[in-house]
Amino acid sequence: MPAGLGAHSVRAILEATRDKHGLTADQVAWFVRGVVSGEVTRAQAAAWMSFVYFNGLSTESTAALTQAMTESGDRLTWPDDGRPVIDKHSTGGVGDKVSLVLAPLWAELGYRVPMISGRGLAHTGGTLDKLESIPGYTVDLDVEQLTTILSSVGCFISGQTGELAPADRLLYALRDETATVASIPLVTGSILSKKLAEGLDQLVLDVKYGSGAFFKDWESASRLAESMQSVAGCMGTPTRAVLTPMSQPLGHTVGNALEVEESVACLQGNGPDDLHDLVVALAHHPEADAVLRSGRAYERFCRMVQAQGGDLSAPLSGLDGVGEHVVEAACDGVVRAVDALSVGRAAFRLGAGRERAGATIHPGVGIRVHVKVGQSVVAGEPVFTLLHADKGLAQAQSLLAAGLTIEPVGGSSP
């Protein structure tokens, strides 16, 4: 350890953060390096994150944190061929299949999209889990393979390669243990450190709010969006943030193979309006709507899937053999709520999600959501179809019943 940067300096950093005195970029960088090397103890790191949770960090200190986390591991680079490199990050939601549509759309519009994605946990689905319901699709590719696909196809959606932002893995585990996950500076550093290690020219952020989102209220989501946009700008990556609601599921499906089906429909110009409109808004290109409706983005998706070993001509995994259970409207009326969190938890109970990293999921189970808020229904009309295997049906039904609100005709209670 360099002279003068011993325990006293760790203590000084802790005290400055606790007392809201601010930190220099060098202090933050040294502290992050110490977390990775083990020279900063877990107890010290946990204490520091607790102080950040309660007191926050300045934009400059948050940028220094993000920079240090980004530089803690590998950084991907791509040969310059004149096409800008862009990616999107979503803060997560229920039925959020946007990446499967947006990546090939952007590629068709002339961008390169090196999309490094993750797996689902609890009620939020993972992009990799969805794509792995395509027989043969592989998400474990090395940098040489990814570079080839990016050059020839224009996009890939893969799992993490190499050691991107290892500091984030260490800090996130401590945030989880110490109930400091929902800290805007720490969330900013966590998200941006991995994305900016991808070698991007531009970044788009889909920051969700509502019952199915990480932040439930618009104000918190707005603060996160502002923080990430400012910090990414400080680090030289132009970034656009879009706030989008997640009070009801996106599209009409929740579940891995089901969401691939719906993504394909959207890429062929036949997807649900809310999914189509969100993809176009995030693409932010004058030709996005026309290209998506034309089916050209679907052709690009097919090329990406083939390049990653997938076979779209084969049936999606898990859909054969699942049972179906239809939930019907109990009365005539207008749908006032289809609670995203309830639907996500119901899909999780059926086996579409995982409680812990590494747990097995069932690719074919899930929920078709037949109604949207504001829609009129009649008694006996299907509102949900549950695709189920060997567990969770009764629990899922209860969750869906609690999450659905239908205002009866005339306003009286059913």
N, C-alpha and C positions, 0 to 999 in steps of 0.2 A: 504494500500500500504506500503511495507517495507520502513524503513527509508532510505533516500538517493536516492530513486527511484521515485522522483516526477517529476513535469513538467521540472525541470532543466535537468534531465537525458534524458527525451524525446527530449528536445532541443539539448542536446549534441549528441544524436544519429542522429538526423536530420542534424546537422552541420557536423558531421564526414562523413556521407554518401554524403552530398552535396559537401564536400571538398575532397573526395576520400581518407580519412584517414584510412578507414577500421574499422571494428567492431569486438568485441570479441564475442565468441559464447554465453556467458552469456547475453550480450547486446541484441543480436538478439532474444534469447529465451524470455527474459523479455518483449521485444517489442511485440512479437507475442502474448504472454499471455495477455498483455495489450489490444491488439486489440480485443481479444475474450471477455475479461471481460468488455470492454468499458472504461477502464481507459486511454487508448490511444484514442483520439478523431478521428472521421472520417477524419477531416481536416488534422490532424497530420499523419495519416496512408496514406492518399492520397498524401501528400507532400513527405513522405518517398519513396513511390513507384515511384513518378516522378523522384526523385533523382537516384533511382536504374535504372530506364529506361534509363536515359541519361549517368550515370556513371558506371553502372554495379556493380557486387559484386565479390569478390574473390571466388574461389572454396570452401574455408573453410567457408566463411560467407554464401554462398549458401547452403552448407551442414547443417549449423546450422539453417538456415531458414527452410529447408525441415524437419529436425528433430523436430523442435518446432511445425511445422504445423502437422506433423504426430502424435505427442504426445498430440495435442490439443483435441483429441477425442478418440473414441474406437479403439482398435487394435484387430483384429481377430487372433485367434490361432486355430490350427488343431492338433488333436492327431497324434503322430508320428507312422506311420505304415511302415516305410522304403521307401515309395515312395516320391521322391522330389516334392515340391510344386512349381509350375511355373505359370506365367501369361504373357500376352502380352498386350502392350498398343500401339495403333496407334494414330498418331497425326491427323488423319482424312482425308477423301477424298471422292471421288465420285464413287459409286459402290463398296465400301470397305466392303466386306462381309467375310473377312478373319476369324474373330473370330468364326463364325458359323462352319467353317471347321477345324480350328486349334485346338480348345478346345477338341473336341472328338478324333482328331488324336493324340494329346499328351496323352490323357487318354489311348488310345489303345497302345501307346508306353511305358506305365508304369509310367506316371507322374500323379500327382493330379493337377487339374486346377480350382481354385476358382475364376472365372472370374466375377468381379463386373463391370457392363457396364452402359452406359448412353443412353439417348435419343438424337435424332437428333435435330439440330437447323440450320435454313437457308438451305444452299445447301448441307450440309453434313448429311448423314443418320445416324440413331442411331440403335445400335445392338438390344436394347430392342424393339424398334418399329418393327423391322423386325421379331423378334421371336414372337411377339404378334399377327402377322398375322396367326400363327398356332392356330386353335381353342383350347381354354382351357389352353394354355400355360400361366403360371403365373410367374411374375418376382418379386413378393413381398413375400419373404420367410424369416422366422426368422433364427437366427444362428443355432438353433437346427436342423431345417429342412435342412439347407445347409450342416451342418456337416454330417448328415446321407447320403445325396445324394453324397457328395464328397467321403465318405468312400465306398459306394456301387457301384456307377457309375464311379467315378474317375474325374468327371467334373460337373460343373454347370455354367450357364450364368444367372445372376440375377441382379436386381437393388440393390442400396445401402441399406445396413441394418445397423441399429443403427445410430451412429453419427460418421462417419468416417471423420476425418480432417475438423471439422467445421471452423477452421481458413481459410481454402481455400475458402469456400463459401463467407465469409465476404470480404476477400481480392480480390477475383475475381470480386465481384460486384463493388468494388471501381476501380479496373483496367479497367473494362468495362466503367464506368462513366468518367474516366480520360484519356481514350485513351492510356493506358499503357499496354494493353494486350500482345503485341508482345515484351516483355522483356524476354531475355533468362533466367536470374536467376529466375524471377518470374514464367515463364512457367515451368521451372525445378521443383521449389518447388510445384507448383500446381499439376503437373502430378505425381511426385514421392510420395508426401505426402499421396495421396489416395492409390496408388498401394502398397507402403511399409506398409501401415496399414493392408493389407490383409494377413500378415504373410507368406511372400514368402521366398523360398530358392533361387530362380532364377527369373530374369525378362528379357524379350525380348522387345525391343523397335522398332517399325516400324515407322521411321521418314520420312515423305513424303515431296517431293518438287515438284513444278510445279503449273500450274494455278489453280488446284483444291485443293491445299494443303494450310495449315496455313502459312507456309513460302514458298514463290514462287521460291526462288533461292536456288541452291545446297549449296552455301557457308553458308547461314543462317541456313539451316537445318543441315548442318554438325556441326556448332558451338553448336546448341541445342543438337544434339546427343552426342557430346563430353562432354558437360556440364552434361547431365543426367547420362551418363556412369560413369563419375568421381565422381559425388555426391553420386550415389547409391553405388559405390564401397567404398567410405568413410564411408557409413552407414552400410557396411557389407553385402550387397546384390549383389552377382555377376550379372552383367548386360551386355547384348550384344545388340548393336544398329545396325540396318540395314537401310541404306538410300534407299528409293524406289521412282521411279518417279510417279507423279500424273498429267501428262500433258493431258492424255486421261483417260476415265473411266476404272476401273478395271473390267475385265470380259465383258459380253455383256448385263447386265441389271442394271438399276438404278430404285429403287423403292422397297418398303418393301416386299410384297409378291413375287414379281419377283425375288428379290435377295435370298429369301429362296429357291425358285425353283432351281436357279442356284447353290446355295450351296449344295443342295441335289444331283444335278447332279455331282458336283465335288467330293462329298463324295462317290458316287457310281463309281467313276473312269472315269466319262464322262464330266468333266467340261472343261471350256476354258483353254487354255495353260497358259495364263498369271496368272490366279488365282491359278491354280495347282502349277505352278513353285514358286510363291511367298510363298504359304503355306509351301511348302517343304523347301524353303530357311529359313523361320522363324523357322520351327520345328527343323532344324539343328540336324538331327538324321540320321544315315546311313540307317535305314529301312523306313524312312518317305515316300519316293516315292512309294515303293512297297506296303506298308500298305494302302496308300491312293488309289492306283489303284485297290487294292484287294476288296474294299468295306467294309472292317472290321471297318473302322472309321464311316461308315454310320450306322452300327449296334449299335455302341456306341452312336451316335447322337440320334438314336431312343430311346435308354434307357434313355438318359438325358431328352428328350422331354417328355417321359411318366412319368418320376419321377417328372417333374415339371408341370404335369397336362395336357400336350398337346396331341392332337390327330392327328397324321400324316395321318390317313386314311380319314379324313374329308377334303373337299376342303379348300384351303387357303382363308382367309377372304378377301372380297372385289373384287375378280377377276370376279365373276359373275356380269353381268350387266354393265361392263365398255365398252365404245366404243373404237374402234381402228382406228387410222389414220396413213397411211403409207406415209413417206416422201421418195421421189425417187431422185436418182442422176440426176443432170441436164445435165450432159455430160459424155462422156467417159474420163477416166483419172486415176490418182493415188491419193489416199487420202493422203494429207499432214498434216492435222490437224483435230482432233476430240476433241475440247477444253473441258476439264473436267469441268471447271467452268461453261461454257455455258450449258452443259448437266445437271449439277447439278441444276442450276437455272431454267432450263426448267422443270425438275421434281418437283421442289419446286412450280412452278406456277401451275402445274397440281394438287397439293394438297398432294404430297408425303412428304413434309417437313413442318416445323412450323417456324413462324416468332418470336414467343415468347414462353417461357416455359409454358407448360400446354395447349397450343392450340391443337385443334383436327387435326388429319391427316387422309388421306384416304389410307388404306392399299393396295388397289388394283391398284392404278394408278402408272404410271411410264413410262419408256422408254426402249425398246429393241434397243440396238446399234448393227447394223449388220456389221459394218466395223471397221477396225483398220488402224492406220497410216501405210502407205506403201502398202496397198492393192489396187489392180486394180479394177475399177468398170466400168460398162457400163451405158449409159444413160437409165433411167427408172428402174434401179436396186434399190430395197429398201435399204435405208441407216439407217433409223430409223422407228420404229413403236411406236406410242404414244398410251398408254392406258389411257383414260381420262374419267372423270365423268361429272361434271357440271361446270367446270371453267378452265380458263387458256389456252385453246387450241391454240388460236391465238398467245398469248404471247410466249408460249412454241415453236411454230413453228418458230417465229422470232429469238428467242435465238439460236435454233439449226441451223438455216440458217447462222447466224453470226459466229457460232463456227465451222462450217464444211468448210474445204478448200480442193477442188479437183483441182489438176493441170491437165488441159486438155492434151490429147495426143498431142504431138508436142510442148507443152509449151505455147501455145497461150491462152489468156484469153477467158472465155466463153462469 
